[in-house]
């Protein structure tokens, strides 16, 4: 029998799963009964306990073993040395081997299991469960206890325990009071070491003797054997604990051979008959599998023939291949555009923000200059009633702003002299010059945006980013399969597909610049026009839906971008910006109005934004101060210069508003130009001016801005109602000039009246002032 190795020896608790193994190792062969008789710790079942209490104790013991049914060999090896180092081990923590030896047959079966992993393991489990199930009654247990006690009293041996008397008395006391102890008395932890029993001392001597005689190789071999035994025992106990007691009893009964049972006779005929039946079933299954296989073969042949027939039919093959290729192409195109649209929006927003920032700089600078210069001139006209410190602080800030503005005007005058333009009036300049630092910063930012703009489609094939190539795909569809093309409403899909690509090309397009490229010269515009022209040639229908593609693109893509420029970037005081914007809008709104409903809606939105922006400019940017005549008589005084600049600035805005003739409705344009600007600001300034050639020049410029379309009716003898105040001012000025006998200015005023169709007023004035030599002027225009 193999002993436990040195490094893994450790006495186990009674409730451990290895208690059986410990008992087998400590006890020598043939000494089982004697040691059980001599062990003073062995006690019988408590007297007076019923079957329920005994069963509860057995159940708790099994529960403790089941909780630690599996323990790795490394854990046992680590735990063993700690026990070897401690010599004073409490007796309550040692394995009570005698407690498991109440049943002799049970102990012998356990010993046989440890000595060899034989087939008796199942029988040992059955014996164990049988002993657990067949619990003796209290009388039998009490009789057994008395017999064991009498046998120990009659045994002649010398006890090695010094405190033998105390132990016996303790044993008696424990046996008498066992019924009063709690069920879990084994779990009470003692706080003083107890004397070792004879069995414990014999186990220590045996272990010491084995350790001295064994070498290292034998220890390793013994350790392996012991670990294998513990593993088998753990598996055996685990399986045994999971079996129900009733089931184990039933299985034990089933395993017993009953000789009274008679089996049916077995002959060769019966075996042959069963084999034939089995063979018939297998053959039927095989035949069904063959039928399924033949069916699959026929299906495969039929599918191949269908494919061959479809391939042989050229029309169906071409249409199928074309539709499949178009489906794949459109899916890839949509995926590409969905990925790039985010970058396009970011670049578009960055460019718009840059232009907006520049426009806000110009607008804020103009308003600041107007505010400070008017406040400065007002202080010069008033008495010095303000505090000196406050006026000095304001004068310093105003002086810096006025010096900057004057330096820009001087540079513009010098540039006009070099270009030979000597008829320019102060106040008609846009004043949109940037400083060198701001210009460098603007150009750098714009260059970075355009650099990122070029990188958007640099990794995309031309078939997916070139509008001409995309339209070529749809043109092929229209030529090959026109019915399916029109049934699919491709003319409604193309503007949506082209929207990101057109926006990509419009990022660098600024409709407010005088040198900006026109829409007609853009690649996307020419490609769509070619596509529409080919549609008109291929299609016999006059109402082809492809004709609406260009107008839809303009309405959905170009007009929203124009509205953004008008609302946030356009400066109505700039003639250059207004002229360029009018040109772009005229081309969009007049030449491409095939789709009436949609384009009209976009047109109305654009015109509303234009009117709103011009109203805002009239309210915020027009300011013509009125000073005493003594302050403006001197043409070189700052009051006179400021008033002249502001008048010509308002007159410039008047001309820019009238540039929208034929685009804006006449009543809207007359309300803005004549009602809100001419009658409210310009006429009032002219009434406070000194009559002379300057006033006549200003009136001539006003008449020059008026659209000739308003006066094309030859039957008109009276001008439009909004010009009544202007006509009365002209007649008043003519009367003053006639007293001074200034004939050239009088003739100019008569020509202005004739041009604006105020013929009745002109004739009455000529008769009133006896200017018969000017009647010929009226006859020329009649």
C-alpha atoms as one frame of an Amber mdcrd trajectory, in Angstrom:
protein
   0.000   0.000   0.000   1.419   3.341  -1.035   1.945   5.970   1.629   1.438
   9.683   1.274   4.579  11.603   0.380   6.334  13.833   2.817   5.325  17.173
   1.404   1.656  16.392   1.208   0.940  14.770   4.592  -1.784  16.497   6.479
  -4.452  14.985   8.761  -7.897  15.798   7.427 -11.086  16.825   9.128 -13.763
  14.234   9.661 -16.088  15.983   7.225 -13.469  16.159   4.437 -13.801  14.254
   1.223 -10.341  12.735   1.829 -11.182  11.253   5.239 -11.342   7.766   3.823
  -7.932   8.088   2.263  -6.472   9.342   5.521  -7.882   6.397   7.390  -6.370
   3.925   4.951  -2.934   5.493   5.140  -2.712   5.727   8.890  -3.922   2.209
   9.664  -1.797  -0.813   8.980  -3.296  -3.972   7.455  -4.851  -6.207   9.993
  -5.051  -3.626  12.686  -8.307  -2.056  11.743 -10.451  -3.773  14.324  -7.964
  -3.375  17.138  -7.453   0.292  16.593 -11.136   0.810  16.429 -11.537  -0.913
  19.757  -8.666   0.979  21.438  -9.576   4.436  20.214 -11.038   6.355  23.097
 -12.615   8.872  20.755 -14.962   6.335  19.275 -18.457   6.762  20.517 -21.713
   5.240  19.490 -24.739   7.097  18.414 -26.328   9.231  21.101 -28.899   7.400
  23.107 -32.461   8.496  22.708 -32.036  10.086  19.272 -34.565   9.184  16.682
 -34.174   8.250  13.064 -34.662  11.818  11.948 -31.706  13.146  13.950 -29.394
  10.376  12.750 -30.444  10.982   9.159 -29.799  14.709   9.628 -26.267  14.010
  10.861 -25.589  11.748   7.890 -26.999  14.335   5.513 -24.758  17.069   6.965
 -21.734  14.833   6.613 -22.536  14.176   2.991 -23.124  17.883   2.402 -19.712
  18.774   3.759 -18.022  16.173   1.566 -19.943  17.402  -1.491 -18.808  21.021
  -0.999 -15.154  20.017  -1.308 -15.542  17.025  -3.582 -12.869  18.349  -5.943
  -9.502  19.686  -4.797  -6.480  20.091  -7.009  -3.240  18.344  -6.129  -1.467
  21.668  -5.911  -3.859  22.836  -3.218  -3.216  19.700  -1.199   0.513  20.061
  -1.636   0.433  23.644  -0.422  -1.702  22.827   2.585   0.353  19.841   3.774
   3.576  21.588   4.894   1.701  23.954   7.129   0.404  21.038   9.140   3.790
  19.346   9.371   5.375  22.415  10.892   2.797  22.577  13.695   3.086  19.774
  16.229   0.333  20.938  18.552  -2.731  20.274  16.469  -6.073  20.458  18.250
  -7.700  17.123  18.655 -11.002  18.435  17.341  -9.314  19.273  14.013  -7.910
  15.726  13.548  -9.715  13.046  11.648 -11.920  10.945  13.880 -11.270   7.647
  12.199 -13.276   5.659  14.700 -16.412   7.592  13.897 -16.435   6.106  10.404
 -15.763   2.560  11.649 -19.070   1.876  13.353 -19.953  -0.390  10.511 -17.219
  -2.969   9.962 -18.322  -3.907   6.542 -18.362  -0.284   5.454 -14.763   0.267
   6.590 -13.466  -2.870   4.909 -15.079  -1.881   1.605 -13.488   1.542   1.805
 -10.049   0.030   2.471 -10.320  -2.224  -0.536 -11.202   0.732  -2.734  -8.046
   2.597  -1.693  -5.695  -0.325  -2.226  -6.704  -0.820  -5.825  -8.972   0.982
  -8.304 -10.912  -2.231  -8.877 -14.448  -2.763 -10.131 -15.584  -3.046  -6.493
 -15.969   0.772  -6.416 -19.565   0.541  -7.512 -20.268  -2.155  -4.918 -18.683
  -0.010  -2.214 -21.007   2.833  -3.152 -23.950   0.516  -2.978 -22.907  -0.734
   0.454 -22.453   2.819   1.637 -25.834   3.945   0.442 -27.415   0.759   1.796
 -25.969   1.457   5.201 -27.238   5.001   4.996 -30.705   4.004   4.024 -31.106
   1.084   6.500 -30.810   3.118   9.732 -31.181   0.996  12.917 -33.588   2.049
  15.586 -32.597   3.534  18.959 -32.667   0.274  20.889 -30.241  -1.464  18.533
 -27.910   1.519  18.562 -27.926   1.665  22.367 -27.167  -2.059  22.606 -24.300
  -1.708  20.162 -22.905   1.184  22.156 -22.943  -0.834  25.397 -21.189  -3.751
  23.697 -18.440  -1.523  22.384 -17.963   0.138  25.756 -17.768  -3.247  27.532
 -15.234  -4.489  24.986 -13.000  -1.483  25.551 -13.211  -1.882  29.343 -12.160
  -5.551  29.138  -9.265  -4.881  26.804  -5.890  -5.248  28.522  -3.515  -2.555
  27.319  -1.367   0.159  28.786  -2.496   3.610  27.721   0.196   5.982  26.479
  -1.970   8.980  27.321  -0.798  10.663  30.528  -4.243  12.125  31.198  -6.011
   8.850  30.633  -8.226   9.217  33.639  -9.329  12.652  32.563  -9.989  11.429
  29.053 -12.096   8.501  30.276 -14.096  10.748  32.524 -14.478  13.177  29.693
 -15.550  10.309  27.487 -18.151   9.218  29.959 -19.415  12.743  30.380 -19.540
  13.183  26.695 -21.387   9.922  26.219 -23.877  10.849  28.902 -24.462  14.379
  27.688 -24.259  13.631  23.995 -27.945  14.173  23.608 -27.692  17.725  24.937
 -24.913  18.709  22.515 -25.866  20.617  19.369 -25.751  18.930  15.995 -22.795
  20.975  14.836 -20.573  20.236  17.870 -17.749  19.266  15.517 -17.593  22.788
  14.201 -16.696  24.284  17.629 -13.131  25.482  17.541 -11.092  24.591  20.701
  -8.660  27.176  22.015  -6.220  24.759  23.791  -4.292  21.856  22.300  -5.536
  18.364  23.153  -3.363  15.271  23.756  -2.765  13.052  20.769  -4.385   9.678
  20.589  -2.583   6.379  19.993  -3.693   6.310  16.388  -2.289   9.803  15.762
   1.066   8.915  17.333   1.263   5.698  15.300   0.491   7.656  12.142   3.276
  10.140  12.900   5.777   7.341  13.596   4.815   5.583  10.381   5.178   8.766
   8.391   8.549   9.579   9.918   9.856   6.064   9.227   8.687   6.211   5.637
  10.225   9.620   5.109  13.595   8.461   6.377  13.749   5.332   4.212  12.412
   6.769   0.942  14.556   8.703  -1.537  13.583  11.530  -3.878  12.633   9.335
  -6.820  10.408   7.152  -4.663   8.701  10.274  -3.272   7.856  11.497  -6.743
   6.498   8.110  -7.777   4.507   7.798  -4.556   3.172  11.325  -4.987   1.886
  10.523  -8.477   0.214   7.319  -7.274  -1.374   9.111  -4.342  -2.688  11.903
  -6.528  -4.231   9.369  -8.907  -5.889   7.588  -6.006  -7.285  10.853  -4.655
  -8.576  11.819  -8.062 -10.369   8.501  -8.514 -11.779   8.737  -5.024 -13.022
  12.278  -5.592 -14.728  11.279  -8.838 -16.224   8.207  -7.151 -17.586  10.180
  -4.209 -18.916  12.958  -6.439 -20.818  10.493  -8.594 -22.080   8.679  -5.557
 -23.367  11.846  -3.890 -25.342  12.931  -6.976 -27.334   9.707  -7.009 -30.614
   9.747  -5.224 -30.986   7.249  -2.412 -34.183   5.808  -3.779 -32.650   5.547
  -7.230 -29.556   3.789  -5.896 -31.720   1.323  -4.045 -33.747   0.698  -7.167
 -30.636   0.265  -9.308 -29.284  -2.207  -6.770 -32.461  -4.184  -7.095 -32.329
  -4.126 -10.886 -28.747  -5.348 -10.989 -29.656  -8.514  -9.102 -30.250 -11.416
 -11.401 -33.634 -12.991 -11.057 -33.560 -16.625 -12.084 -37.311 -16.787 -12.278
 -37.356 -14.492 -15.346 -37.560 -16.478 -18.586 -36.290 -15.044 -21.893 -37.882
 -15.907 -25.250 -36.127 -18.557 -27.224 -33.593 -17.385 -29.800 -33.011 -19.255
 -33.034 -31.314 -18.643 -36.359 -34.640 -18.153 -38.077 -35.588 -15.338 -35.752
 -32.220 -13.627 -36.200 -32.422 -14.076 -39.946 -35.928 -12.620 -40.030 -34.866
  -9.531 -38.084 -31.851  -9.022 -40.303 -34.020  -9.274 -43.411 -36.435  -6.727
 -41.992 -33.578  -4.351 -41.252 -32.134  -4.871 -44.731 -35.515  -4.119 -46.329
 -35.768  -0.841 -44.446 -32.287   0.195 -45.522 -33.024  -0.650 -49.146 -36.192
   1.444 -49.097 -34.267   4.376 -47.666 -31.595   3.973 -50.309 -34.178   3.929
 -53.100 -35.781   7.140 -51.777 -32.374   8.817 -51.707 -31.766   7.731 -55.303
 -35.069   9.252 -56.385 -34.181  12.555 -54.697 -30.763  12.509 -56.328 -32.283
  11.986 -59.774 -34.693  14.858 -59.120 -31.840  17.193 -58.215 -29.977  16.172
 -61.358 -33.001  17.022 -63.460 -33.347  20.406 -61.747 -29.721  21.222 -62.436
 -30.113  20.297 -66.103 -33.258  22.400 -66.373 -31.545  25.420 -64.797 -28.572
  25.097 -67.126 -30.831  24.904 -70.158 -32.735  27.993 -68.983 -29.497  29.896
 -68.579 -28.388  28.796 -72.018 -31.662  29.912 -73.561 -31.451  33.299 -71.889
 -27.910  33.739 -73.085 -28.871  32.831 -76.617 -31.661  35.414 -76.709 -29.626
  38.571 -77.486 -32.260  41.202 -76.667 -33.034  39.920 -73.232 -29.378  39.407
 -72.462 -28.466  42.924 -73.502 -31.279  44.474 -71.529 -30.499  42.408 -68.484
 -26.811  43.212 -68.603 -27.490  46.886 -69.206 -29.965  47.212 -66.361 -27.657
  45.324 -64.060 -24.710  47.536 -64.979 -26.831  50.683 -64.530 -28.033  49.483
 -61.158 -24.482  48.864 -59.992 -23.312  52.186 -61.434 -26.073  54.216 -59.780
 -25.521  52.498 -56.440 -21.798  53.262 -56.588 -22.507  56.832 -57.661 -24.880
  57.378 -54.749 -22.376  55.890 -52.306 -19.651  58.179 -53.652 -21.816  61.294
 -53.423 -23.054  60.425 -49.946 -19.462  60.179 -48.802 -18.326  63.401 -50.488
 -21.343  65.578 -49.697 -20.079  66.181 -46.161 -16.764  67.538 -47.432 -18.556
  69.656 -50.024 -20.776  71.199 -47.372 -17.803  71.955 -45.135 -15.840  73.669
 -47.926 -18.936  75.540 -49.065 -19.607  76.800 -45.562 -15.974  77.821 -45.081
 -15.961  79.873 -48.290 -19.270  81.514 -47.435 -18.035  82.390 -43.946 -14.862
  83.933 -45.384 -16.794  86.143 -47.812 -19.279  87.081 -45.090 -16.459  88.132
 -42.789 -15.027  90.401 -45.474 -18.437  91.947 -46.199 -19.041  92.621 -42.508
 -15.665  94.374 -42.248 -16.618  96.790 -45.041 -20.079  97.457 -43.673 -18.912
  98.068 -40.116 -16.127 100.361 -41.274 -18.501 102.470 -43.377 -20.990 102.807
 -40.546 -18.285 103.709 -38.040 -16.879 106.378 -40.347 -20.342 107.833 -40.938
 -21.125 107.892 -37.241 -17.882 109.504 -36.096 -17.612 112.033 -38.895 -21.201
 113.237 -38.450 -20.669 113.538 -34.685 -17.462 115.469 -35.245 -19.089 117.907
 -37.664 -22.049 118.343 -35.371 -19.698 119.390 -32.557 -18.080 121.903 -34.843
 -21.469 123.451 -35.592 -22.613 123.598 -31.964 -21.354 125.633 -29.065 -18.622
 124.034 -26.923 -20.902 122.954 -24.088 -19.449 119.472 -23.518 -16.655 118.762
 -21.106 -13.159 119.168 -22.398 -11.946 115.662 -21.440 -14.849 113.934 -23.150
 -14.549 115.970 -26.332 -10.813 115.376 -26.470 -11.236 111.623 -26.117 -13.875
 111.544 -28.830 -11.808 113.805 -31.054  -8.804 111.465 -30.811 -10.788 108.400
 -31.882 -12.632 110.312 -34.574  -9.404 111.799 -35.850  -7.859 108.361 -36.335
 -10.925 107.073 -38.198 -11.150 110.160 -40.396  -7.456 109.990 -41.244  -7.804
 106.385 -42.375 -10.816 107.216 -44.537  -9.114 110.258 -46.062  -5.987 108.282
 -46.897  -8.087 105.716 -48.796  -9.881 108.490 -50.692  -6.540 110.069 -51.608
  -5.297 106.755 -53.022  -8.467 106.411 -55.095  -8.168 109.992 -56.432  -4.604
 109.312 -57.444  -5.629 106.133 -59.232  -8.397 107.987 -61.123  -6.009 110.723
 -62.207  -3.635 108.110 -63.568  -6.498 106.421 -65.444  -7.783 109.741 -66.841
 -11.194 109.637 -65.096 -11.767 113.249 -64.071 -15.580 113.216 -63.920 -15.825
 111.098 -60.805 -17.684 112.514 -57.839 -16.646 112.004 -54.222 -18.940 109.553
 -52.500 -19.596 107.281 -55.460 -16.685 104.974 -54.636 -17.450 101.635 -52.993
 -14.637 102.035 -50.461 -13.945  98.289 -50.440 -10.163  98.449 -50.119  -8.483
  96.214 -47.559  -5.227  96.840 -45.795  -2.232  94.852 -46.952  -2.304  92.611
 -43.857  -6.025  91.914 -44.212  -5.628  91.236 -47.906  -2.814  88.757 -47.307
  -4.842  87.016 -44.634  -7.886  86.829 -46.901  -5.918  85.458 -49.833  -4.222
  82.872 -47.651  -7.522  81.645 -46.225  -9.106  81.534 -49.649  -6.134  79.620
 -51.036  -6.366  77.019 -48.273 -10.067  76.533 -48.934  -9.515  76.132 -52.667
  -6.698  73.682 -52.004  -9.024  71.544 -49.914 -11.660  71.978 -52.603  -9.395
  70.344 -55.184  -8.753  67.334 -52.953 -12.388  66.318 -52.594 -12.676  64.292
 -55.806  -9.018  63.600 -56.482  -9.468  59.944 -55.467 -12.652  59.440 -57.519
 -12.893  58.059 -61.024 -14.092  60.483 -63.666 -17.204  58.387 -64.310 -18.441
  59.324 -60.848 -17.405  62.986 -60.586 -17.595  64.276 -64.176 -21.099  65.472
 -64.993 -20.611  64.852 -68.698 -19.696  61.194 -68.115 -22.638  60.707 -65.758
 -25.089  62.164 -68.258 -23.568  59.962 -70.964 -24.669  56.867 -69.019 -28.242
  58.107 -68.851 -28.116  59.172 -72.479 -27.262  55.601 -73.452 -30.213  54.385
 -71.436 -32.490  56.877 -73.160 -31.260  55.827 -76.605 -31.421  52.058 -76.040
 -34.507  51.712 -73.884 -36.485  54.961 -74.064 -39.702  53.491 -72.678 -38.139
  52.295 -69.438 -36.144  55.549 -69.243 -39.227  57.755 -69.227 -41.215  55.329
 -67.096 -38.501  55.550 -64.434 -38.804  59.404 -64.339 -35.084  59.847 -64.742
 -35.556  63.557 -65.463 -36.601  63.977 -61.822 -33.637  61.995 -60.519 -30.851
  63.646 -62.516 -31.059  67.059 -60.742 -30.762  65.348 -57.371 -27.778  63.296
 -58.506 -26.032  66.314 -60.000 -26.703  68.617 -57.046 -23.493  67.787 -55.082
 -21.336  67.999 -58.204 -22.803  71.365 -59.260 -22.345  72.739 -55.746 -18.756
  71.537 -55.925 -18.194  73.616 -59.078 -19.956  76.652 -57.581 -17.722  76.849
 -54.498 -15.295  79.192 -56.249 -18.080  81.090 -58.022 -18.782  84.593 -56.750
 -21.665  86.286 -58.629 -20.726  89.647 -57.056 -17.346  89.896 -58.777 -17.219
  91.732 -62.074 -14.891  89.094 -63.579 -16.824  86.086 -62.335 -17.540  83.400
 -64.870 -21.077  83.223 -66.146 -23.243  80.207 -65.609 -23.387  79.534 -69.335
 -19.633  79.085 -69.451 -19.550  76.547 -66.634 -18.935  72.882 -67.577 -22.041
  71.589 -65.850 -24.250  74.068 -67.680 -22.964  73.137 -71.115 -23.182  69.404
 -70.332 -26.828  69.676 -69.302 -27.653  71.750 -72.374 -26.109  69.107 -74.642
 -28.038  66.403 -72.851 -31.299  68.302 -73.338 -30.567  69.009 -77.010 -29.924
  65.330 -77.673 -33.151  64.518 -75.897 -35.086  66.812 -78.203 -33.526  65.115
 -81.234 -34.041  61.547 -80.018 -37.510  61.988 -78.582 -40.452  62.620 -80.839
 -42.432  64.035 -77.956 -42.572  67.789 -77.806 -43.279  67.775 -74.091 -40.196
  65.767 -73.172 -39.539  65.826 -69.454 -35.798  66.255 -70.015 -36.344  69.881
 -70.992 -37.063  70.669 -67.360 -33.728  69.336 -66.076 -31.808  72.608 -66.447
 -34.531  74.761 -64.928 -34.884  72.329 -62.046 -31.146  72.374 -61.418 -31.151
  76.180 -61.406 -34.133  76.298 -59.099 -32.829  73.702 -56.628 -29.104  74.447
 -56.675 -28.182  77.853 -58.126 -30.961  80.035 -56.746 -30.434  78.993 -53.084
 -26.763  79.905 -53.446 -27.680  83.264 -54.988 -30.067  83.967 -52.125 -27.224
  83.379 -49.672 -25.073  85.952 -51.483 -27.902  88.507 -51.646 -28.880  88.273
 -47.987 -25.447  88.229 -46.364 -22.675  89.339 -48.744 -24.111  91.717 -51.361
 -23.566  95.408 -50.756 -26.263  97.417 -52.623 -24.036 100.538 -52.443 -21.473
  98.797 -54.662 -22.216  99.356 -58.330 -19.798  96.625 -59.374 -21.442  93.999
 -57.212 -24.951  95.106 -58.193 -24.181  95.067 -61.914 -22.655  91.589 -61.764
 -25.515  90.253 -59.650 -28.132  91.731 -62.005 -26.432  90.065 -64.957 -26.457
  86.638 -63.322 -30.044  86.963 -62.131 -31.250  88.219 -65.509 -29.833  85.156
 -67.248 -31.303  82.789 -64.658 -34.767  84.284 -64.341 -35.474  85.261 -67.940
 -33.820  82.744 -70.217 -34.614  79.580 -68.277 -38.219  79.684 -67.250 -39.495
  76.546 -69.008 -40.763  75.041 -65.788 -43.186  77.775 -64.796 -44.333  76.584
 -61.401 -40.998  75.606 -59.884 -38.944  78.438 -61.363 -41.548  80.992 -60.376
 -41.350  79.812 -56.795 -37.572  80.106 -56.794 -37.791  83.421 -58.584 -40.162
  84.821 -55.984 -37.844  83.756 -53.173 -34.882  85.398 -54.872 -36.709  88.649
 -55.609 -38.025  88.856 -52.072 -34.499  88.587 -50.716 -33.310  91.312 -53.135
 -36.067  93.728 -52.135 -35.487  93.047 -48.446 -31.761  93.697 -48.764 -32.286
  97.019 -50.605 -34.763  98.190 -47.983 -32.225  97.444 -45.294 -29.554  99.399
 -47.213 -31.819 102.457 -47.533 -32.586 102.415 -43.815 -29.023 101.784 -42.570
 -26.648 103.334 -45.105 -28.377 106.469 -46.422 -27.705 109.578 -44.364 -27.656
 113.103 -45.850 -27.134 115.739 -43.135 -28.644 119.213 -43.339 -26.392 122.098
 -42.299 -26.935 125.874 -42.292 -26.249 127.587 -45.569 -23.451 129.511 -43.928
 -21.678 126.194 -43.248 -22.095 124.803 -46.782 -21.551 127.985 -48.827 -17.818
 127.359 -48.674 -17.247 124.372 -50.995 -14.031 123.494 -49.190 -15.566 123.328
 -45.712 -15.787 119.862 -44.063 -19.573 120.245 -43.761 -19.988 120.830 -47.472
 -17.656 117.973 -48.409 -19.397 115.532 -46.076 -22.837 116.557 -47.327 -21.770
 116.191 -50.952 -20.276 112.752 -50.365 -23.401 111.533 -48.623 -25.682 112.916
 -51.355 -23.731 111.256 -54.123 -23.635 108.041 -52.099 -27.433 108.084 -51.830
 -27.730 108.928 -55.526 -25.451 105.986 -56.312 -27.744 103.685 -54.338 -30.685
 105.162 -56.288 -29.023 104.169 -59.550 -28.159 100.690 -58.264 -31.775 100.103
 -57.247 -33.051 101.098 -60.689 -30.653  98.605 -62.290 -33.154  95.922 -61.282
 -35.595  97.257 -63.858 -37.399  94.467 -65.742 -36.436  92.003 -63.019 -38.381
  93.516 -60.156 -41.994  94.583 -60.647 -42.390  98.258 -61.577 -44.510  99.128
 -58.588 -41.991  97.553 -56.212 -39.094  99.291 -57.920 -40.852 102.679 -57.922
 -41.737 102.312 -54.295 -38.119 101.601 -53.349 -36.327 104.052 -55.675 -38.771
 106.905 -55.903 -40.875 106.681 -52.787 -38.344 105.653 -50.120 -35.122 107.151
 -51.509 -35.754 109.996 -53.952 -38.642 111.727 -52.217 -37.480 111.039 -48.660
 -33.759 111.832 -48.893 -32.569 113.219 -52.250 -35.276 115.845 -52.861 -34.926
 117.182 -49.309 -31.186 117.589 -49.786 -31.716 119.342 -53.128 -34.222 121.786
 -51.606 -31.557 122.892 -49.082 -28.857 123.243 -51.727 -27.843 126.518 -53.413
 -29.355 126.739 -56.913 -26.785 126.535 -59.635 -24.997 124.253 -61.991 -24.329
 121.658 -59.271 -28.036 121.252 -58.567 -28.815 120.925 -62.272 -26.072 118.309
 -62.617 -27.534 116.286 -59.779 -31.025 116.499 -61.284 -29.665 115.389 -64.662
 -28.051 112.368 -63.009 -31.337 111.465 -61.319 -33.148 111.621 -64.655 -30.427
 109.539 -66.290 -30.985 106.706 -63.776 -34.721 106.563 -64.499 -35.599 103.653
 -66.833 -36.719 104.678 -70.306 -39.310 101.906 -70.261 -41.405 103.934 -67.851
 -41.779 106.723 -70.416 -42.175 104.834 -73.704 -45.849 105.676 -74.072 -45.991
 108.436 -76.714 -49.400 109.564 -75.535 -48.097 110.443 -72.116 -48.285 114.138
 -71.312 -47.866 113.751 -67.558 -45.148 111.843 -65.740 -45.669 109.085 -63.181
 -47.108 110.176 -59.819 -43.992 109.308 -57.771 -42.026 111.965 -59.732 -44.350
 114.843 -58.890 -42.097 116.180 -56.125 -39.097 115.993 -58.415 -40.953 117.875
 -61.176 -41.997 120.627 -58.785 -38.381 121.011 -57.620 -37.254 121.300 -61.258
 -39.799 124.038 -61.966 -38.805 125.887 -58.809 -35.139 125.753 -59.759 -35.938
 126.874 -63.308 -37.764 129.943 -62.044 -34.769 130.921 -59.891 -32.410 130.443
 -62.784 -34.633 132.430 -65.149 -34.378 135.465 -62.883 -30.611 135.236 -63.109
 -30.808 134.718 -66.862 -28.808 131.510 -66.810 -30.007 130.065 -70.093 -27.888
 126.867 -70.313 -29.178 125.523 -67.025 -32.740 126.443 -67.994 -32.459 124.437
 -71.179 -31.098 121.457 -69.235 -34.058 121.572 -66.848 -36.514 121.691 -69.784
 -34.791 118.657 -71.299 -35.165 116.773 -67.991 -38.886 117.579 -67.896 -39.336
 116.423 -71.457 -37.439 113.173 -70.793 -39.628 112.207 -67.854 -42.740 113.032
 -69.926 -43.697 116.129 -67.908 -44.667 117.878 -71.168 -47.599 119.801 -69.796
 -45.490 121.247 -66.993 -42.701 122.155 -69.459 -45.052 123.960 -71.841 -46.687
 125.900 -69.058 -43.285 126.975 -67.741 -42.140 128.132 -71.197 -45.256 130.207
 -71.631 -44.916 131.605 -68.134 -41.286 132.689 -68.588 -41.652 133.628 -72.301
 -39.012 131.158 -73.390 -40.272 130.633 -76.913 -36.851 129.555 -78.187 -37.146
 126.407 -76.078 -40.375 125.203 -77.742 -38.291 123.388 -80.343 -36.896 121.173
 -77.631 -40.400 119.929 -76.785 -41.227 119.316 -80.431 -38.175 117.101 -80.890
 -39.397 114.617 -78.283 -42.996 114.643 -79.508
